[in-house]
Amino acid sequence: MVKDGIYYGLGFGLAAVATGLVFSWLCAIPLIGLGAFCMYFFRDPHREIPEGDVAVSPADGVIVHIRDTPDGGHRVSIFLNVFDVHVNRSPVAGRITEAEYNHGRFMMAHKEDASEENERNALTIQPDDPNLSPIKVAQIAGLVARRIVCYKKVGDQLGKGERLGLIKFGSRTDIHLGPEWQLQIRKGQRVAGGSSVVAVLGEAR
């Protein structure tokens, strides 16, 4: 479990005890339910990370958009509902070369315009192979999710599937891949962060 889940669970738990002692235990039931849900929401399950020249999904969720980019690459958008694991992971091994936080709107995260309009935190990762194009992972806030957490900073070295941060209570994660990557996913497909293969290196490497 992410430590945030402990804080939320403990907070609601203490509030439930206080409510039960002052009023009634029946009144405390909603607080107990909220605490249990927060602990479930902030779960952080172990994932088996695929080996080889593959890029893994940076998040759990459903592929809602796949777009070609001007450089011949791809942008894949993953929508996370409140029941998905919200821990974000690095798609490849590499080093963070740039981090950019943009304040923006909080429109529904599944909309196409959310990639540019919503509040977001974008990390640029240079893969260990210097011949490969940088990969960008963007954590995007949604209508309900208004708290982006990032554990990493510029200069940090990452392993494939390593935890980057999380977005609280519903969100979206985009991954921008260069032209040397061949996509292995389709729109509407459900993926798991750190274990689902999003793309493999093609012959253009």
Backbone as a printed PyTorch tensor [residue, N CA C, xyz], in Angstrom:
tensor([[[  0.8360,  -1.1940,   0.0000],
         [  0.0000,   0.0000,   0.0000],
         [  0.8780,   1.2540,   0.0000]],

        [[  0.4640,   2.2700,  -0.7810],
         [  1.1380,   3.5550,  -0.7500],
         [  0.8860,   4.1900,   0.6120]],

        [[  1.8800,   4.8960,   1.1510],
         [  1.7460,   5.4430,   2.5050],
         [  0.5500,   6.3900,   2.6450]],

        [[  0.1450,   7.0250,   1.5390],
         [ -1.0190,   7.9090,   1.6010],
         [ -2.2570,   7.1540,   2.0740]],

        [[ -2.3640,   5.8780,   1.6930],
         [ -3.5010,   5.0700,   2.1020],
         [ -3.5410,   4.8790,   3.6070]],

        [[ -2.3660,   4.7620,   4.2290],
         [ -2.3020,   4.6210,   5.6830],
         [ -2.7940,   5.9000,   6.3410]],

        [[ -2.3510,   7.0470,   5.8040],
         [ -2.7570,   8.3260,   6.3910],
         [ -4.2710,   8.5260,   6.2970]],

        [[ -4.8210,   8.2940,   5.0890],
         [ -6.2570,   8.4590,   4.9060],
         [ -7.0390,   7.4610,   5.7640]],

        [[ -6.6030,   6.2030,   5.7420],
         [ -7.2920,   5.1720,   6.5130],
         [ -7.2650,   5.4640,   7.9980]],

        [[ -6.0930,   5.9060,   8.5060],
         [ -5.9630,   6.2260,   9.9280],
         [ -6.8280,   7.4310,  10.2890]],

        [[ -6.8390,   8.4400,   9.3830],
         [ -7.6380,   9.6350,   9.6470],
         [ -9.1230,   9.3300,   9.7470]],

        [[ -9.6330,   8.5890,   8.7760],
         [-11.0470,   8.2230,   8.8130],
         [-11.3370,   7.2690,   9.9750]],

        [[-10.3650,   6.4040,  10.2960],
         [-10.5580,   5.4850,  11.4080],
         [-10.6980,   6.2160,  12.7320]],

        [[ -9.8330,   7.2050,  12.9660],
         [ -9.9060,   7.9900,  14.1970],
         [-11.1970,   8.7990,  14.2550]],

        [[-11.5850,   9.3430,  13.0740],
         [-12.8390,  10.0980,  13.0260],
         [-14.0290,   9.1840,  13.3330]],

        [[-13.9640,   7.9380,  12.8500],
         [-15.0470,   6.9880,  13.1070],
         [-15.1350,   6.6490,  14.5920]],

        [[-13.9880,   6.4610,  15.2470],
         [-13.9800,   6.1490,  16.6800],
         [-14.5610,   7.3160,  17.4710]],

        [[-14.1270,   8.5350,  17.1170],
         [-14.6270,   9.7110,  17.8270],
         [-16.1360,   9.8600,  17.6340]],

        [[-16.5900,   9.6360,  16.4050],
         [-18.0250,   9.7460,  16.1170],
         [-18.8100,   8.6960,  16.8790]],

        [[-18.2620,   7.4770,  16.9180],
         [-18.9470,   6.4050,  17.6280],
         [-19.0610,   6.6690,  19.1110]],

        [[-18.0090,   7.2400,  19.7170],
         [-18.0140,   7.5070,  21.1520],
         [-18.9090,   8.6900,  21.5080]],

        [[-18.9030,   9.7140,  20.6530],
         [-19.6750,  10.9230,  20.9480],
         [-21.1420,  10.7690,  20.5540]],

        [[-21.3990,  10.1750,  19.4060],
         [-22.7720,  10.0510,  18.9080],
         [-23.2480,   8.6030,  18.9860]],

        [[-22.9880,   7.8470,  17.8910],
         [-23.3420,   6.4230,  17.8920],
         [-22.4830,   5.7200,  16.8620]],

        [[-22.3430,   4.4030,  17.0500],
         [-21.5300,   3.6340,  16.1060],
         [-22.2220,   3.5180,  14.7510]],

        [[-23.5130,   3.6970,  14.7210],
         [-24.2320,   3.6980,  13.4470],
         [-23.7970,   4.8920,  12.6010]],

        [[-23.6050,   6.0250,  13.2390],
         [-23.1410,   7.2250,  12.5190],
         [-21.7000,   7.0660,  12.0230]],

        [[-20.9440,   6.1720,  12.6630],
         [-19.5340,   5.9860,  12.2980],
         [-19.3510,   5.0890,  11.0780]],

        [[-20.4040,   4.3650,  10.6900],
         [-20.2740,   3.4110,   9.5800],
         [-19.8010,   4.0690,   8.2780]],

        [[-20.3640,   5.2310,   7.8730],
         [-19.8760,   5.8590,   6.6410],
         [-18.3900,   6.2000,   6.6890]],

        [[-17.8980,   6.6460,   7.8460],
         [-16.4860,   6.9770,   7.9830],
         [-15.6180,   5.7260,   7.8880]],

        [[-16.1000,   4.6370,   8.4540],
         [-15.3640,   3.3680,   8.3430],
         [-15.3000,   2.9290,   6.8810]],

        [[-16.4210,   3.0970,   6.1650],
         [-16.4550,   2.7490,   4.7510],
         [-15.4880,   3.5890,   3.9270]],

        [[-15.4350,   4.8930,   4.2080],
         [-14.5170,   5.7720,   3.4920],
         [-13.0660,   5.3940,   3.7740]],

        [[-12.7680,   5.0700,   5.0100],
         [-11.4100,   4.6610,   5.3640],
         [-11.0010,   3.3870,   4.6480]],

        [[-11.9250,   2.4170,   4.6000],
         [-11.6450,   1.1490,   3.9170],
         [-11.4400,   1.3810,   2.4220]],

        [[-12.2610,   2.2580,   1.8160],
         [-12.1100,   2.5390,   0.3970],
         [-10.7670,   3.1980,   0.1010]],

        [[-10.3330,   4.1320,   0.9420],
         [ -9.0500,   4.8090,   0.7240],
         [ -7.8930,   3.8200,   0.7940]],

        [[ -7.9600,   2.8870,   1.7190],
         [ -6.8990,   1.8900,   1.8240],
         [ -6.8990,   0.9800,   0.5970]],

        [[ -8.0830,   0.7100,   0.0570],
         [ -8.1730,  -0.0750,  -1.1790],
         [ -7.6450,   0.7370,  -2.3590]],

        [[ -8.0090,   2.0140,  -2.4310],
         [ -7.6060,   2.8680,  -3.5420],
         [ -6.0880,   2.9930,  -3.6290]],

        [[ -5.4270,   3.1070,  -2.4980],
         [ -3.9770,   3.3310,  -2.4900],
         [ -3.1800,   2.0330,  -2.4480]],

        [[ -3.7700,   0.9470,  -2.8910],
         [ -3.0370,  -0.3170,  -2.9440],
         [ -1.9010,  -0.2180,  -3.9740]],

        [[ -0.8700,  -0.9820,  -3.7590],
         [  0.3130,  -0.9510,  -4.6340],
         [  0.8020,  -2.3790,  -4.8390]],

        [[  0.1230,  -3.1460,  -5.6860],
         [  0.4670,  -4.5670,  -5.8480],
         [  1.8060,  -4.7720,  -6.5510]],

        [[  2.4080,  -5.9070,  -6.2700],
         [  3.6500,  -6.2780,  -6.9490],
         [  3.3650,  -6.6120,  -8.4070]],

        [[  4.2480,  -6.2240,  -9.3000],
         [  4.0980,  -6.5230, -10.7150],
         [  5.3630,  -7.1910, -11.2550]],

        [[  5.1680,  -8.1770, -12.1180],
         [  6.2810,  -8.8100, -12.8130],
         [  6.6270,  -7.9370, -14.0320]],

        [[  7.8310,  -7.4320, -14.0830],
         [  8.2470,  -6.5210, -15.1520],
         [  8.8220,  -7.3270, -16.3220]],

        [[  8.2560,  -7.1990, -17.5270],
         [  8.7730,  -7.9430, -18.6840],
         [ 10.2070,  -7.5250, -19.0300]],

        [[ 10.9910,  -8.4890, -19.4500],
         [ 12.3550,  -8.2000, -19.8750],
         [ 12.3980,  -7.9620, -21.3850]],

        [[ 13.5540,  -7.5240, -21.8720],
         [ 13.7310,  -7.3290, -23.3060],
         [ 13.4730,  -5.8920, -23.7380]],

        [[ 13.5120,  -5.6660, -25.0460],
         [ 13.3510,  -4.3320, -25.6260],
         [ 11.8750,  -3.9820, -25.7700]],

        [[ 11.2390,  -3.7860, -24.6240],
         [  9.8100,  -3.4530, -24.6110],
         [  9.5840,  -2.2450, -23.7080]],

        [[  8.5260,  -1.5070, -24.0040],
         [  8.0840,  -0.4190, -23.1360],
         [  6.8070,  -0.8680, -22.4590]],

        [[  6.7600,  -0.7420, -21.1380],
         [  5.5910,  -1.2060, -20.3880],
         [  4.6420,  -0.0460, -20.1080]],

        [[  3.4300,  -0.3860, -19.7670],
         [  2.4290,   0.6320, -19.4790],
         [  2.8210,   1.4200, -18.2330]],

        [[  2.6800,   2.7430, -18.2560],
         [  2.9850,   3.5480, -17.0770],
         [  1.8540,   3.5660, -16.0530]],

        [[  0.7130,   2.9460, -16.3870],
         [ -0.4320,   3.0180, -15.4770],
         [ -1.4110,   1.8850, -15.7410]],

        [[ -2.2360,   1.6030, -14.7440],
         [ -3.3900,   0.7230, -14.9240],
         [ -4.5090,   1.5330, -15.5740]],

        [[ -5.3580,   0.8720, -16.3380],
         [ -6.5040,   1.5690, -16.9050],
         [ -6.8590,   1.0710, -18.2850]],

        [[ -7.6120,   1.9100, -19.0070],
         [ -8.0900,   1.5830, -20.3490],
         [ -7.4940,   2.5540, -21.3590]],

        [[ -7.0390,   2.0170, -22.4950],
         [ -6.5170,   2.8590, -23.5740],
         [ -7.6950,   3.6150, -24.1980]],

        [[ -7.6890,   4.9440, -24.0590],
         [ -8.8090,   5.7340, -24.5920],
         [ -8.4410,   6.4820, -25.8780]],

        [[ -7.1440,   6.7350, -26.0910],
         [ -6.7270,   7.4230, -27.3120],
         [ -5.3650,   6.9020, -27.7620]],

        [[ -5.1960,   6.7670, -29.0700],
         [ -3.8980,   6.4780, -29.6760],
         [ -3.7380,   7.4690, -30.8240]],

        [[ -2.6980,   8.3030, -30.7540],
         [ -2.5110,   9.3380, -31.7680],
         [ -1.0920,   9.2920, -32.3110]],

        [[ -0.9610,   9.4840, -33.6210],
         [  0.3600,   9.6490, -34.2170],
         [  0.8550,  11.0650, -33.9340]],

        [[  2.1560,  11.2140, -33.7130],
         [  2.7430,  12.5150, -33.4210],
         [  3.5370,  13.0090, -34.6290]],

        [[  3.8030,  14.3120, -34.7170],
         [  4.4930,  14.8750, -35.8890],
         [  5.8600,  14.2560, -36.1800]],

        [[  6.5310,  13.7080, -35.1490],
         [  7.8500,  13.1130, -35.3640],
         [  7.7750,  11.6670, -35.8410]],

        [[  6.5610,  11.1800, -36.1090],
         [  6.4060,   9.7980, -36.5410],
         [  6.2020,   8.8240, -35.4060]],

        [[  6.1340,   9.3530, -34.1860],
         [  5.9200,   8.5100, -33.0160],
         [  4.4480,   8.3810, -32.6630]],

        [[  4.1930,   8.0820, -31.3880],
         [  2.8200,   7.8220, -30.9540],
         [  2.5840,   8.4120, -29.5670]],

        [[  1.3380,   8.8160, -29.3440],
         [  0.8990,   9.1980, -27.9980],
         [ -0.2380,   8.2770, -27.5970]],

        [[ -0.0410,   7.5800, -26.4830],
         [ -1.0420,   6.6470, -25.9670],
         [ -1.6050,   7.2180, -24.6720]],

        [[ -2.9340,   7.3020, -24.5850],
         [ -3.5910,   7.8620, -23.4050],
         [ -4.3330,   6.7610, -22.6480]],

        [[ -4.0920,   6.6960, -21.3450],
         [ -4.6820,   5.6730, -20.4830],
         [ -5.5680,   6.3440, -19.4400]],

        [[ -6.8370,   5.9590, -19.3950],
         [ -7.7670,   6.5280, -18.4150],
         [ -7.8670,   5.6050, -17.2150]],

        [[ -7.7440,   6.1970, -16.0220],
         [ -7.8360,   5.4500, -14.7660],
         [ -9.0990,   5.8690, -14.0380]],

        [[ -9.9660,   4.9010, -13.7180],
         [-11.1180,   5.2320, -12.8940],
         [-10.7510,   5.0430, -11.4220]],

        [[-11.6830,   5.3370, -10.5270],
         [-11.3580,   5.3260,  -9.0980],
         [-11.0800,   3.9230,  -8.5600]],

        [[-11.3830,   2.8880,  -9.3340],
         [-11.1460,   1.5220,  -8.8700],
         [ -9.8240,   0.9470,  -9.3790]],

        [[ -9.1130,   1.6890, -10.2290],
         [ -7.8200,   1.2350, -10.7390],
         [ -6.7050,   1.5420,  -9.7420]],

        [[ -5.5960,   0.7970,  -9.8610],
         [ -4.3810,   1.1320,  -9.1190],
         [ -3.8450,   2.4370,  -9.7000]],

        [[ -3.5390,   3.4100,  -8.8480],
         [ -3.1500,   4.7280,  -9.3300],
         [ -1.6520,   5.0150,  -9.2250]],

        [[ -0.8550,   4.0070,  -8.9720],
         [  0.6000,   4.1750,  -8.9620],
         [  1.0940,   4.2200, -10.4000]],

        [[  1.8950,   5.2370, -10.7300],
         [  2.4880,   5.3510, -12.0660],
         [  3.8930,   4.7620, -12.0770]],

        [[  4.2690,   4.1770, -13.2240],
         [  5.5620,   3.5060, -13.3330],
         [  6.3110,   3.9470, -14.5950]],

        [[  7.6180,   3.7790, -14.5730],
         [  8.4370,   4.1410, -15.7290],
         [  8.2970,   3.0810, -16.8230]],

        [[  8.0390,   3.4870, -18.0680],
         [  7.8810,   2.5060, -19.1450],
         [  9.1750,   1.8290, -19.5650]],

        [[ 10.3150,   2.4950, -19.3300],
         [ 11.6180,   1.9470, -19.7130],
         [ 12.6460,   2.2960, -18.6420]],

        [[ 13.8100,   1.6630, -18.7440],
         [ 14.9340,   2.0570, -17.8890],
         [ 15.5900,   3.2800, -18.5170]],

        [[ 15.9430,   4.2460, -17.7110],
         [ 16.5700,   5.4440, -18.2460],
         [ 16.7340,   6.5120, -17.1910]],

        [[ 17.0650,   7.7210, -17.6390],
         [ 17.3120,   8.8380, -16.7310],
         [ 16.3460,   9.9720, -17.0410]],

        [[ 15.8200,  10.6000, -16.0070],
         [ 14.9190,  11.7400, -16.1910],
         [ 15.7400,  12.9700, -16.5940]],

        [[ 15.4320,  13.5250, -17.7520],
         [ 16.1700,  14.6900, -18.2490],
         [ 15.3780,  15.9820, -18.1390]],

        [[ 14.0730,  15.8610, -17.9560],
         [ 13.2510,  17.0690, -17.8700],
         [ 11.9780,  16.7550, -17.0870]],

        [[ 11.5290,  17.7210, -16.2890],
         [ 10.2630,  17.6150, -15.5610],
         [  9.5420,  18.9480, -15.6990]],

        [[  8.2880,  18.8800, -16.0980],
         [  7.5260,  20.1050, -16.3310],
         [  6.1330,  19.9630, -15.7410]],

        [[  5.7860,  20.9020, -14.8550],
         [  4.4520,  20.9100, -14.2440],
         [  3.6650,  22.0760, -14.8070]],

        [[  2.4820,  21.7820, -15.3350],
         [  1.6290,  22.8140, -15.9170],
         [  0.3050,  22.8790, -15.1780]],

        [[ -0.0240,  24.0620, -14.6710],
         [ -1.3350,  24.2650, -14.0590],
         [ -2.3600,  24.4090, -15.1840]],

        [[ -3.4970,  23.8300, -14.9990],
         [ -4.4970,  23.8760, -16.0560],
         [ -5.8820,  23.5860, -15.5400]],

        [[ -6.7180,  23.1170, -16.4330],
         [ -8.1120,  22.8530, -16.1060],
         [ -8.2760,  21.4620, -15.4800]],

        [[ -9.5260,  21.1390, -15.1260],
         [ -9.8360,  19.8380, -14.5370],
         [-11.0460,  19.2300, -15.2600]],

        [[-10.9770,  19.2180, -16.5940],
         [-12.0400,  18.5880, -17.3610],
         [-11.9450,  17.0720, -17.2310]],

        [[-12.9700,  16.3820, -17.6720],
         [-12.9790,  14.9210, -17.5730],
         [-11.7700,  14.3380, -18.2980]],

        [[-11.0470,  13.4480, -17.6230],
         [ -9.7380,  13.0020, -18.1050],
         [ -9.7980,  12.1570, -19.3680]],

        [[-10.9630,  11.5720, -19.6950],
         [-11.0130,  10.7280, -20.8840],
         [-11.1230,  11.5430, -22.1740]],

        [[-11.3600,  12.8480, -22.0620],
         [-11.4940,  13.6820, -23.2530],
         [-10.1340,  13.9090, -23.9070]],

        [[-10.1440,  14.0060, -25.2410],
         [ -8.9180,  14.1860, -25.9990],
         [ -8.1610,  15.4330, -25.5660]],

        [[ -8.8590,  16.5360, -25.3450],
         [ -8.2130,  17.8110, -25.0240],
         [ -7.5340,  17.8110, -23.6590]],

        [[ -7.8120,  16.8250, -22.8300],
         [ -7.2190,  16.7950, -21.4940],
         [ -5.6960,  16.7110, -21.5450]],

        [[ -5.1450,  16.1600, -22.6210],
         [ -3.6870,  16.0400, -22.7430],
         [ -2.9950,  17.3920, -22.7080]],

        [[ -3.6730,  18.4150, -23.2370],
         [ -3.0780,  19.7480, -23.3050],
         [ -3.7140,  20.7370, -22.3410]],

        [[ -4.9920,  20.5420, -22.0200],
         [ -5.7250,  21.5400, -21.2480],
         [ -5.6590,  21.3110, -19.7360]],

        [[ -5.5900,  20.0630, -19.3080],
         [ -5.6700,  19.7770, -17.8670],
         [ -4.3440,  19.9860, -17.1560]],

        [[ -4.4450,  20.1350, -15.8330],
         [ -3.2400,  20.2090, -15.0200],
         [ -2.4670,  18.8960, -15.1570]],

        [[ -1.1490,  18.9960, -15.3160],
         [ -0.3720,  17.7920, -15.5920],
         [  1.0860,  17.9510, -15.1620]],

        [[  1.7160,  16.8160, -14.9520],
         [  3.1400,  16.7520, -14.6530],
         [  3.7770,  15.8080, -15.6660]],

        [[  4.7220,  16.3140, -16.4400],
         [  5.3370,  15.5180, -17.5110],
         [  6.8150,  15.2730, -17.2170]],

        [[  7.2180,  14.0140, -17.3000],
         [  8.6200,  13.6250, -17.1350],
         [  9.1610,  13.1330, -18.4720]],

        [[ 10.3210,  13.6350, -18.8680],
         [ 10.9960,  13.1560, -20.0620],
         [ 12.1000,  12.1990, -19.6380]],

        [[ 12.0740,  10.9920, -20.1900],
         [ 13.0190,   9.9420, -19.8040],
         [ 13.8910,   9.5790, -21.0180]],

        [[ 15.1900,   9.7000, -20.8660],
         [ 16.1060,   9.2510, -21.9070],
         [ 16.4670,   7.7970, -21.6200]],

        [[ 16.0590,   6.8700, -22.5010],
         [ 16.3840,   5.4530, -22.2730],
         [ 17.8840,   5.2270, -22.1380]],

        [[ 18.2620,   4.1160, -21.5200],
         [ 19.6740,   3.7850, -21.3460],
         [ 20.4070,   3.7050, -22.6750]],

        [[ 19.7240,   3.2830, -23.7230],
         [ 20.3120,   3.2750, -25.0550],
         [ 20.2460,   4.6970, -25.6160]],

        [[ 21.3890,   5.3820, -25.7820],
         [ 21.3820,   6.7800, -26.2340],
         [ 20.8820,   6.9590, -27.6550]],

        [[ 20.7710,   5.8800, -28.4110],
         [ 20.2920,   5.9740, -29.7940],
         [ 18.7620,   6.0570, -29.8770]],

        [[ 18.1020,   5.8270, -28.7580],
         [ 16.6470,   5.8620, -28.7380],
         [ 16.1320,   7.2610, -28.4180]],

        [[ 14.9710,   7.5760, -28.9540],
         [ 14.3430,   8.8690, -28.6850],
         [ 13.8890,   8.9380, -27.2330]],

        [[ 13.8790,  10.1380, -26.6460],
         [ 13.3390,  10.2960, -25.2970],
         [ 11.8670,   9.8890, -25.2520]],

        [[ 11.4330,   9.4050, -24.1140],
         [ 10.0440,   9.0260, -23.8850],
         [  9.4620,   9.9500, -22.8290]],

        [[  8.2620,  10.4340, -23.0690],
         [  7.6160,  11.3340, -22.1050],
         [  6.4240,  10.6310, -21.4720]],

        [[  6.3430,  10.7580, -20.1530],
         [  5.2000,  10.2520, -19.4000],
         [  4.5270,  11.4340, -18.7300]],

        [[  3.2370,  11.6130, -18.9720],
         [  2.5080,  12.7440, -18.3970],
         [  1.4300,  12.2550, -17.4450]],

        [[  1.4980,  12.7190, -16.2090],
         [  0.4470,  12.4660, -15.2170],
         [ -0.5610,  13.6040, -15.3440]],

        [[ -1.8130,  13.2780, -15.6240],
         [ -2.8150,  14.2960, -15.9330],
         [ -3.9690,  14.2200, -14.9310]],

        [[ -4.2710,  15.3570, -14.3200],
         [ -5.3860,  15.4240, -13.3750],
         [ -6.7060,  15.3490, -14.1250]],

        [[ -7.7630,  14.9520, -13.4210],
         [ -9.0810,  14.8470, -14.0380],
         [-10.1140,  15.6810, -13.3080]],

        [[-11.3720,  15.3620, -13.5230],
         [-12.4680,  16.1040, -12.9160],
         [-12.4570,  15.9620, -11.4010]],

        [[-12.1560,  14.7580, -10.9220],
         [-12.1190,  14.5020,  -9.4830],
         [-10.6870,  14.5300,  -8.9610]],

        [[ -9.7560,  13.9540,  -9.7500],
         [ -8.3580,  13.8910,  -9.3160],
         [ -7.7030,  15.2610,  -9.4400]],

        [[ -7.3180,  15.8450,  -8.3080],
         [ -6.7030,  17.1720,  -8.3380],
         [ -5.4220,  17.1870,  -7.5180]],

        [[ -4.8140,  16.0370,  -7.3870],
         [ -3.5940,  15.9540,  -6.6000],
         [ -2.6330,  15.0060,  -7.2970]],

        [[ -1.6210,  15.5640,  -7.9520],
         [ -0.6060,  14.7840,  -8.6390],
         [  0.6130,  14.6650,  -7.7290]],

        [[  1.0790,  13.4520,  -7.5250],
         [  2.2470,  13.1970,  -6.6910],
         [  3.3400,  12.5860,  -7.5590]],

        [[  4.5440,  13.1660,  -7.5020],
         [  5.6810,  12.6250,  -8.2550],
         [  6.8420,  12.4160,  -7.2860]],

        [[  7.3840,  11.1810,  -7.2800],
         [  8.4700,  10.8510,  -6.3650],
         [  9.8450,  11.2180,  -6.9200]],

        [[  9.9270,  11.4740,  -8.2260],
         [ 11.2180,  11.5800,  -8.8890],
         [ 11.5280,  13.0090,  -9.3150]],

        [[ 12.8120,  13.2330,  -9.6630],
         [ 13.2540,  14.5520, -10.1070],
         [ 14.2600,  14.3950, -11.2430]],

        [[ 14.5910,  15.5160, -11.8750],
         [ 15.5500,  15.5090, -12.9800],
         [ 16.8850,  14.9410, -12.4930]],

        [[ 17.4400,  14.0500, -13.2830],
         [ 18.7090,  13.4180, -12.9470],
         [ 18.5720,  12.0410, -12.3340]],

        [[ 17.3810,  11.6830, -11.8720],
         [ 17.1780,  10.3630, -11.2700],
         [ 17.2480,   9.2670, -12.3280]],

        [[ 17.8920,   8.1660, -11.9630],
         [ 17.9670,   6.9900, -12.8180],
         [ 16.8170,   6.0620, -12.4550]],

        [[ 16.1450,   5.5430, -13.4880],
         [ 14.9800,   4.6990, -13.2790],
         [ 15.1820,   3.3070, -13.8550]],

        [[ 14.5930,   2.3450, -13.2080],
         [ 14.5170,   1.0120, -13.7810],
         [ 13.1870,   0.8600, -14.4980]],

        [[ 13.1040,  -0.0480, -15.4370],
         [ 11.8320,  -0.2920, -16.1150],
         [ 10.8020,  -0.7800, -15.1070]],

        [[  9.6360,  -0.1380, -15.1040],
         [  8.5860,  -0.5060, -14.1720],
         [  8.7220,   0.1170, -12.7960]],

        [[  9.7490,   0.9440, -12.6020],
         [  9.9330,   1.5750, -11.2910],
         [  8.8340,   2.6090, -11.0250]],

        [[  8.4430,   2.7410,  -9.7840],
         [  7.3710,   3.6560,  -9.4060],
         [  7.8040,   5.1160,  -9.5620]],

        [[  6.9420,   5.9130, -10.2070],
         [  7.2130,   7.3340, -10.4260],
         [  6.4230,   8.2200,  -9.4810]],

        [[  5.2190,   7.8100,  -9.1400],
         [  4.3190,   8.6300,  -8.3420],
         [  2.9120,   8.1000,  -8.4630]],

        [[  1.9380,   8.9670,  -8.2190],
         [  0.5410,   8.5660,  -8.3450],
         [ -0.3330,   9.8000,  -8.5190]],

        [[ -1.5730,   9.5730,  -8.9430],
         [ -2.5660,  10.6300,  -9.0660],
         [ -3.7750,  10.1850,  -8.2440]],

        [[ -4.2650,  11.0670,  -7.4010],
         [ -5.3030,  10.6740,  -6.4530],
         [ -6.7090,  10.8120,  -7.0230]],

        [[ -7.4460,   9.7040,  -6.9710],
         [ -8.8890,   9.6540,  -7.2160],
         [ -9.3020,   9.9490,  -8.6620]],

        [[ -8.8890,   9.0940,  -9.5730],
         [ -9.3290,   9.1820, -10.9630],
         [ -8.4400,  10.1100, -11.7570]],

        [[ -7.9750,   9.6700, -12.9260],
         [ -7.0010,  10.4800, -13.6510],
         [ -6.7160,   9.8850, -15.0260]],

        [[ -5.6050,  10.3660, -15.6060],
         [ -5.1740,   9.8780, -16.9090],
         [ -3.6520,   9.9570, -16.9880]],

        [[ -3.0700,   9.0140, -17.6990],
         [ -1.6300,   9.0080, -17.9220],
         [ -1.3590,   8.8480, -19.4100]],

        [[ -0.5320,   9.7380, -19.9620],
         [ -0.1370,   9.6650, -21.3690],
         [  1.3110,   9.2170, -21.4720]],

        [[  1.6130,   8.4630, -22.5160],
         [  2.9900,   8.0970, -22.8260],
         [  3.2660,   8.4650, -24.2760]],

        [[  4.3620,   9.1980, -24.5080],
         [  4.7730,   9.6120, -25.8470],
         [  5.9950,   8.7880, -26.2460]],

        [[  5.8710,   8.0340, -27.3250],
         [  6.9370,   7.1380, -27.7980],
         [  7.4530,   7.6040, -29.1460]],

        [[  8.7520,   7.4090, -29.3880],
         [  9.3680,   7.7880, -30.6560],
         [  9.0170,   6.8230, -31.7720]],

        [[  9.4440,   7.1470, -33.0100],
         [  9.0810,   6.3480, -34.1860],
         [  9.6920,   4.9510, -34.2150]],

        [[ 10.6930,   4.7020, -33.3900],
         [ 11.3300,   3.3830, -33.3890],
         [ 10.5160,   2.3310, -32.6340]],

        [[  9.4240,   2.7620, -32.0050],
         [  8.6110,   1.8310, -31.2270],
         [  7.3860,   1.3900, -32.0220]],

        [[  7.0740,   0.1080, -31.9560],
         [  5.8860,  -0.4520, -32.5950],
         [  4.8610,  -0.7880, -31.5100]],

        [[  3.6910,  -0.1880, -31.6200],
         [  2.6670,  -0.3720, -30.6040],
         [  2.1300,  -1.8000, -30.5840]],

        [[  1.8200,  -2.2780, -29.3880],
         [  1.2900,  -3.6290, -29.1920],
         [ -0.0740,  -3.5920, -28.5160]],

        [[ -0.6890,  -2.4040, -28.5030],
         [ -1.9730,  -2.2490, -27.8270],
         [ -3.0080,  -1.6880, -28.8020]],

        [[ -4.2660,  -1.6570, -28.3830],
         [ -5.3440,  -1.1200, -29.2060],
         [ -6.2770,  -0.2940, -28.3190]],

        [[ -7.0330,   0.5740, -28.9310],
         [ -7.9790,   1.3970, -28.1920],
         [ -9.0260,   0.5120, -27.5270]],

        [[ -9.3450,   0.8190, -26.2860],
         [-10.3130,   0.0330, -25.5300],
         [ -9.6970,  -1.0900, -24.7210]],

        [[ -8.4240,  -1.3610, -24.9190],
         [ -7.7510,  -2.4410, -24.1950],
         [ -7.4350,  -2.0110, -22.7660]],

        [[ -7.5680,  -2.9330, -21.8310],
         [ -7.1850,  -2.6680, -20.4420],
         [ -5.7350,  -3.0900, -20.2360]],

        [[ -4.9600,  -2.2370, -19.5720],
         [ -3.5410,  -2.5060, -19.3350],
         [ -3.2370,  -2.4030, -17.8440]],

        [[ -2.1160,  -3.0030, -17.4550],
         [ -1.6630,  -2.9720, -16.0670],
         [ -0.2970,  -2.3070, -16.0110]],

        [[ -0.1540,  -1.3190, -15.1420],
         [  1.1020,  -0.5940, -15.0320],
         [  2.2710,  -1.4840, -14.6630]],

        [[  3.3440,  -1.3670, -15.4340],
         [  4.5670,  -2.1070, -15.1490],
         [  4.6250,  -3.5010, -15.7200]],

        [[  3.4860,  -4.0810, -16.1190],
         [  3.5020,  -5.4610, -16.6040],
         [  2.9580,  -5.6170, -18.0210]],

        [[  2.0480,  -4.7440, -18.4540],
         [  1.5230,  -4.8330, -19.8180],
         [  2.4990,  -4.1840, -20.7950]],

        [[  2.7730,  -4.8620, -21.8890],
         [  3.6780,  -4.3280, -22.9250],
         [  2.8930,  -3.3780, -23.8300]],

        [[  3.3480,  -2.1330, -23.9000],
         [  2.7200,  -1.1260, -24.7460],
         [  3.3390,  -1.1250, -26.1350]],

        [[  4.6620,  -1.2960, -26.2060],
         [  5.3520,  -1.2270, -27.4940],
         [  6.6510,  -2.0370, -27.4470]],

        [[  7.1090,  -2.4370, -28.6310],
         [  8.3930,  -3.1290, -28.7680],
         [  9.2360,  -2.3550, -29.7760]],

        [[ 10.5400,  -2.4990, -29.6480],
         [ 11.4200,  -1.8290, -30.6010],
         [ 11.3210,  -2.4770, -31.9620]],

        [[ 11.1970,  -1.6270, -32.9930],
         [ 11.0860,  -2.1220, -34.3580],
         [ 12.4210,  -2.1180, -35.0770]],

        [[ 12.3740,  -2.3410, -36.3730],
         [ 13.5870,  -2.4160, -37.1650],
         [ 14.2410,  -1.0520, -37.3630]],

        [[ 13.4910,   0.0160, -37.0000],
         [ 14.0360,   1.3660, -37.2010],
         [ 15.0810,   1.7190, -36.1440]],

        [[ 15.2940,   0.8210, -35.2110],
         [ 16.2490,   1.1080, -34.1420],
         [ 17.6400,   1.3500, -34.7030]]])
